[in-house]
């Protein structure tokens, strides 16, 4: 080995002997720091998944033909994991549902849901949150037990990493919760026919309705009630009619007697029919109101046609009158009557006309005389018609007027008056008798 090389080796050994205590000190300081200063490390805490439930608040039995606000109470029944309960270090409540949205679907139920979806938002454990859904149950909804589908969508924290900068790992979840409801059987009626007999202004008539039970309930001890409001010109005398047992699909024909106010127009007036009955549970209940229209008839209305009548004091004439029914219902067993005041006189004031249909007519003749001492001026004869309506009740028409003209008789008129005619006949008879006697006397000579 050369001298240079030996010198370098000795130098290196000297340096190693000098740094050996320094390195030992560094090592000891490092170990001390390990014990004195805690090491920062991240801890991962697993969260649990929410467990959601839903129940109907109040009665879940629904009636057909109604609108409901169905309140469903949401609840998170999940429990915190044990490791979370021990540490209690978290920002979000474990097993909480975040951004919760609920959507209600009919499933197989015959209902219409009008406001869905709804937002619930934050749903921690042991908190009850009501959500209200508006729904319509159609009138023809079949009775039975049904299940609505409540779909719930949410987000939850699956894990939380705690440290100087906490981090969360989110996960989405969803669930479908069955919501049981019941559509109760009910009697539901429809009108298969509405007719009115003599429902005429100012008179009494009857209303007849054929009702069919279109529901799914058999009503026992059922009765049909006819209602009108206080301003309706039609007033039922006895609004309730007994039906007895009224099974689904069957029909009943019911009649009510009504009175009609005077001076109303021919129209169709509303009324309401309600069925009161005892259901299968023995509870007295009522069907939903059924609105019907009652036709109001004009009734028999009459006008008269006649040839002009001219009367002379002490004279008489035949009055020929045609009665025309301008109404919309028949007049049965009609009789025409005239009413005269002095100095007019009639030998027969009532004439039978028979049945007069709408638009039909009937003729009558009356013998009318004018007193010989009567003042010459226009006179009026009143006439009316007595008839039976559709219910067989005797009715009277309005009074009608027949005008009669009078005139002073001329020479011929005087000659044709009864006293003059009788005198002329007497003179003729006396003359005939006188002439006959003269002829017999001449013949005897």
C-alpha positions in Angstrom: 0.0 0.0 0.0 1.4 3.4 -0.9 1.9 6.2 1.6 -0.9 8.3 0.2 -3.3 5.5 0.7 -2.3 4.8 4.3 -2.7 8.4 5.1 -6.3 8.5 3.8 -7.3 5.5 5.8 -6.1 7.0 9.0 -7.9 10.2 8.3 -11.2 8.4 7.8 -11.0 6.4 11.0 -10.3 9.7 12.9 -13.5 11.2 11.5 -15.6 8.2 12.4 -14.4 8.3 16.0 -15.3 12.0 16.1 -19.0 11.7 14.8 -19.9 8.6 16.7 -21.2 10.5 19.8 -23.1 13.0 17.6 -25.0 10.3 15.8 -25.8 8.6 19.1 -27.2 11.9 20.4 -29.4 12.3 17.3 -30.8 8.8 17.8 -31.6 9.5 21.5 -33.3 12.8 20.6 -35.4 11.1 18.0 -36.6 8.5 20.4 -37.4 11.1 22.9 -39.6 13.0 20.4 -41.4 9.8 19.7 -42.5 9.5 23.3 -43.1 13.2 23.9 -45.1 14.1 20.7 -48.2 12.0 19.7 -48.4 10.8 16.2 -51.3 12.2 14.2 -53.2 9.4 12.5 -56.7 9.3 10.8 -59.5 7.1 12.4 -62.3 5.7 10.3 -65.7 5.3 12.0 -68.4 3.3 10.1 -71.9 4.7 10.3 -75.1 2.6 10.2 -77.8 2.8 7.4 -81.2 4.5 8.3 -84.2 2.2 8.8 -87.3 4.1 7.7 -90.9 3.3 8.5 -94.3 4.9 7.7 -97.7 4.7 9.2 -101.1 6.3 8.4 -102.1 8.9 11.0 -105.8 8.6 11.7 -108.4 6.5 9.9 -107.1 4.7 6.7 -110.7 3.8 5.7 -111.8 5.8 2.7 -115.2 6.4 1.2 -115.8 6.3 -2.6 -116.6 9.7 -4.2 -114.5 11.7 -1.7 -111.3 13.7 -1.5 -108.9 13.0 1.3 -105.7 14.5 2.8 -104.0 11.3 3.8 -101.3 12.0 6.5 -98.4 9.5 6.6 -95.9 9.8 9.5 -92.3 9.1 8.6 -89.9 7.7 11.2 -86.3 6.6 11.3 -86.1 3.6 13.7 -82.4 2.8 13.2 -80.0 2.6 16.2 -76.5 4.1 16.4 -73.6 1.6 16.0 -71.9 0.7 19.3 -68.5 2.2 18.3 -70.2 5.5 17.5 -72.1 5.4 20.8 -68.8 5.0 22.6 -66.8 7.8 21.0 -69.6 10.3 20.4 -67.3 12.1 18.0 -69.3 13.0 14.8 -70.8 15.9 13.0 -73.9 14.1 11.5 -76.1 12.0 13.7 -75.3 8.4 12.7 -78.0 6.5 10.7 -79.7 9.8 9.8 -81.4 10.1 6.4 -80.4 13.2 4.5 -82.3 14.8 1.6 -85.2 12.4 2.1 -87.9 12.5 -0.7 -91.1 10.5 -0.5 -93.3 9.6 -3.5 -96.7 7.9 -3.0 -98.0 5.6 -5.8 -101.5 4.1 -6.0 -100.1 0.6 -6.4 -103.3 -1.5 -7.1 -105.6 0.9 -5.3 -108.3 2.8 -7.4 -107.2 6.3 -6.2 -105.8 9.4 -7.7 -102.9 11.1 -5.9 -102.5 14.7 -6.8 -99.5 16.0 -4.9 -96.4 13.8 -5.1 -93.4 13.7 -4.5 -92.8 15.5 -1.2 -89.6 16.5 0.4 -88.9 15.5 4.0 -85.2 16.5 4.2 -83.2 15.6 7.3 -84.6 12.6 9.2 -82.6 11.7 12.3 -83.6 8.8 14.5 -86.5 9.0 16.9 -88.1 11.9 15.0 -91.6 11.7 13.6 -92.3 13.8 10.5 -95.9 13.9 9.1 -96.3 14.3 5.3 -99.7 14.9 3.8 -100.8 13.5 0.4 -104.0 14.7 -1.3 -106.0 12.0 -3.1 -109.3 11.4 -4.7 -111.3 8.2 -4.4 -113.6 7.9 -7.5 -117.3 7.3 -6.9 -117.1 3.9 -8.7 -114.1 2.7 -6.7 -114.6 -1.0 -5.8 -114.6 -1.7 -2.1 -111.7 -3.7 -0.6 -108.3 -3.6 1.1 -105.5 -2.1 -0.9 -101.8 -1.2 -0.5 -100.3 2.1 -1.6 -96.6 2.2 -2.4 -94.5 4.8 -0.6 -91.1 5.1 -2.3 -88.5 6.8 -0.2 -85.2 8.1 -1.6 -82.4 9.4 0.7 -78.7 9.8 1.3 -76.7 8.7 4.3 -73.1 8.8 5.6 -71.6 5.4 5.2 -68.3 6.2 6.9 -66.6 9.2 8.6 -62.9 9.7 8.6 -62.0 11.8 11.7 -58.9 13.8 12.0 -57.7 17.3 11.3 -59.8 17.3 8.1 -62.9 15.0 8.6 -64.1 13.3 5.4 -67.4 11.7 4.7 -68.3 8.9 2.3 -72.0 9.2 1.3 -74.2 6.6 -0.1 -77.7 6.7 -1.6 -80.5 4.5 -0.4 -84.1 3.8 -1.3 -87.0 1.8 0.1 -90.6 1.0 -0.8 -92.9 1.0 2.2 -96.4 -0.5 1.9 -99.2 1.7 3.1 -102.4 -0.3 3.8 -105.8 1.4 3.2 -109.4 0.3 2.9 -112.1 1.5 0.6 -115.3 1.0 2.4 -118.4 -0.4 0.7 -121.1 2.2 0.3 -124.5 2.5 -1.4 -124.1 4.7 -4.5 -127.2 5.5 -6.5 -127.7 6.7 -10.1 -131.0 7.9 -11.6 -132.2 5.6 -14.4 -135.2 7.8 -15.1 -136.9 11.0 -13.9 -140.4 12.0 -14.7 -142.8 14.6 -13.4 -146.6 14.4 -13.4 -148.6 17.7 -13.3 -145.5 19.6 -11.9 -147.2 22.8 -13.1 -146.9 26.3 -11.7 -149.4 26.9 -8.9 -150.5 23.2 -8.7 -149.6 20.0 -7.0 -147.9 17.1 -8.8 -145.6 14.1 -8.3 -142.0 13.4 -9.1 -141.0 9.8 -10.0 -137.4 8.6 -10.0 -136.0 5.2 -10.8 -132.9 4.6 -8.7 -130.2 1.9 -9.1 -127.7 0.9 -6.5 -124.3 1.1 -8.2 -122.3 0.7 -5.0 -120.9 -2.3 -3.3 -123.0 -2.2 -0.1 -126.4 -3.7 0.6 -128.4 -1.1 2.4 -130.9 -2.4 4.9 -133.9 -0.5 6.0 -133.1 1.9 3.2 -135.2 5.0 2.5 -134.9 7.6 -0.3 -135.1 11.2 0.6 -135.9 14.1 -1.8 -134.5 17.5 -0.9 -134.9 21.0 -2.3 -133.4 24.2 -1.0 -135.4 27.0 0.5 -135.5 29.1 -2.7 -136.6 26.2 -4.9 -140.2 26.6 -6.2 -140.7 22.9 -5.7 -141.5 21.7 -2.2 -141.9 18.0 -1.3 -144.8 17.2 0.9 -143.3 14.0 2.3 -139.7 13.7 1.3 -138.9 10.1 2.6 -139.9 6.9 0.8 -139.1 3.5 2.2 -137.1 1.1 0.1 -136.3 -1.8 2.4 -133.3 -3.9 1.5 -131.4 -2.3 -1.4 -128.7 -4.7 -2.7 -126.0 -3.7 -5.3 -127.3 -3.6 -8.9 -131.0 -3.5 -8.0 -133.4 -0.7 -8.9 -136.3 1.0 -7.1 -138.9 3.4 -8.4 -139.9 6.1 -6.0 -142.5 8.8 -6.2 -142.8 12.0 -4.1 -145.8 14.4 -4.0 -144.7 18.0 -4.4 -146.2 21.4 -4.6 -145.1 24.0 -7.2 -145.0 27.7 -6.6 -147.1 30.0 -8.8 -145.7 32.1 -11.6 -142.5 30.3 -12.5 -141.1 29.7 -16.0 -141.2 26.3 -17.7 -137.8 24.9 -16.8 -135.9 22.1 -15.1 -135.3 22.6 -11.4 -132.6 20.8 -9.3 -133.3 18.5 -6.4 -131.2 16.1 -4.4 -131.8 12.4 -3.6 -130.1 10.8 -0.6 -130.4 7.2 0.5 -130.4 6.6 4.2 -129.6 3.0 5.2 -128.0 0.7 7.7 -124.7 -0.7 6.7 -123.1 -4.2 7.4 -121.8 -2.9 10.8 -125.3 -1.8 11.8 -124.4 1.9 11.5 -127.0 4.3 10.1 -125.3 6.1 7.2 -126.2 8.0 4.0 -125.2 7.8 0.4 -123.6 10.7 -1.4 -126.2 13.2 -2.7 -127.5 12.5 -6.2 -128.6 15.7 -8.1 -131.5 15.2 -10.4 -133.4 17.7 -12.6 -137.2 17.9 -12.3 -139.0 19.2 -15.4 -141.6 21.8 -14.8 -144.5 21.7 -17.3 -146.6 24.5 -18.6 -149.7 22.5 -18.0 -152.9 22.6 -20.1 -153.4 26.2 -21.5 -156.3 27.2 -23.5 -157.3 29.8 -26.1 -160.7 30.2 -27.7 -161.7 30.8 -31.3 -165.3 31.8 -32.2 -167.3 33.5 -35.0 -168.5 37.0 -34.2 -171.8 37.0 -32.4 -174.5 39.8 -33.0 -177.5 39.9 -30.7 -180.6 42.1 -30.8 -182.6 42.9 -27.7 -185.1 40.2 -27.3 -183.2 38.0 -29.8 -181.0 34.9 -29.5 -178.2 33.2 -31.4 -176.0 30.2 -31.4 -172.5 30.7 -30.0 -169.9 28.3 -31.5 -166.6 28.2 -29.6 -163.4 26.2 -30.4 -161.2 25.5 -27.4 -157.5 24.9 -28.2 -155.0 23.4 -25.8 -151.8 25.4 -26.3 -150.1 23.8 -23.3 -147.7 20.8 -23.1 -149.8 18.2 -21.2 -153.3 16.8 -21.9 -156.5 17.9 -20.3 -158.6 14.8 -19.5 -162.5 14.7 -19.2 -162.7 18.4 -20.0 -166.0 20.3 -19.8 -166.5 23.8 -21.1 -168.6 26.3 -19.1 -169.8 29.8 -19.9 -170.8 32.4 -17.4 -173.3 35.0 -18.3 -174.6 38.0 -16.5 -177.9 39.7 -17.1 -179.2 40.7 -19.6 -177.5 37.7 -21.3 -179.2 34.3 -20.8 -178.2 30.8 -21.9 -180.2 27.6 -21.8 -177.3 25.3 -21.4 -174.0 26.6 -19.9 -171.9 23.4 -19.7 -170.8 21.3 -22.7 -168.6 18.1 -22.5 -165.4 18.3 -24.5 -163.6 15.0 -23.6 -159.8 14.7 -23.7 -157.8 17.5 -25.3 -154.2 16.7 -26.1 -151.5 19.4 -26.4 -152.2 21.2 -29.7 -155.6 19.6 -29.9 -159.0 21.4 -29.9 -162.6 20.7 -29.1 -165.8 22.5 -30.2 -168.9 23.6 -28.1 -172.1 25.4 -29.0 -174.2 27.5 -26.7 -177.6 29.2 -27.2 -177.4 32.8 -26.0 -180.3 35.2 -25.7 -180.4 38.9 -25.0 -183.2 40.4 -22.9 -185.6 42.6 -24.9 -185.0 45.5 -22.4 -181.3 45.2 -22.7 -179.2 48.2 -23.4 -177.5 48.0 -26.8 -173.7 47.8 -26.0 -170.9 45.2 -26.2 -171.2 42.4 -23.7 -168.6 39.8 -22.5 -169.2 36.1 -21.8 -166.7 34.4 -19.5 -165.7 30.8 -20.2 -163.4 28.3 -18.5 -162.6 24.6 -18.8 -162.8 22.1 -16.0 -160.6 19.1 -16.5 -158.6 16.3 -14.7 -154.8 16.5 -14.7 -152.4 13.6 -15.1 -153.0 12.5 -11.5 -156.8 12.6 -11.9 -157.2 15.7 -9.8 -159.9 18.1 -10.9 -158.5 21.4 -12.1 -159.9 24.7 -13.6 -158.3 26.7 -16.4 -157.9 30.4 -16.4 -161.0 32.4 -17.4 -161.3 33.3 -21.1 -163.5 36.1 -22.6 -165.9 36.0 -25.5 -167.1 39.3 -26.8 -170.7 39.7 -27.9 -172.0 42.7 -30.0 -175.6 44.0 -29.8 -177.5 46.1 -32.2 -180.9 47.8 -32.3 -183.2 45.9 -34.6 -184.5 47.5 -37.8 -188.1 47.0 -39.2 -187.3 43.5 -40.2 -185.7 43.0 -36.8 -188.8 44.1 -35.1 -190.9 42.0 -37.3 -188.8 39.0 -36.4 -189.0 39.5 -32.7 -191.0 36.7 -30.9 -193.9 39.0 -29.8 -194.4 40.3 -33.3 -194.1 36.8 -34.8 -196.7 35.5 -32.3 -199.0 38.4 -33.1 -198.6 37.8 -36.9 -199.3 34.1 -36.4 -202.3 35.0 -34.3 -203.6 37.4 -37.0 -203.1 34.7 -39.6 -205.0 32.1 -37.6 -207.8 34.5 -36.9 -208.0 35.5 -40.6 -207.9 31.8 -41.6 -210.7 31.0 -39.1 -212.8 34.0 -40.3 -212.4 33.0 -44.0 -213.3 29.4 -43.3 -216.5 30.4 -41.5 -217.5 32.6 -44.4 -217.0 29.8 -46.8 -219.1 27.5 -44.7 -221.9 30.1 -44.4 -222.0 30.7 -48.2 -222.0 27.0 -48.8 -225.0 26.6 -46.4 -227.1 29.1 -48.3 
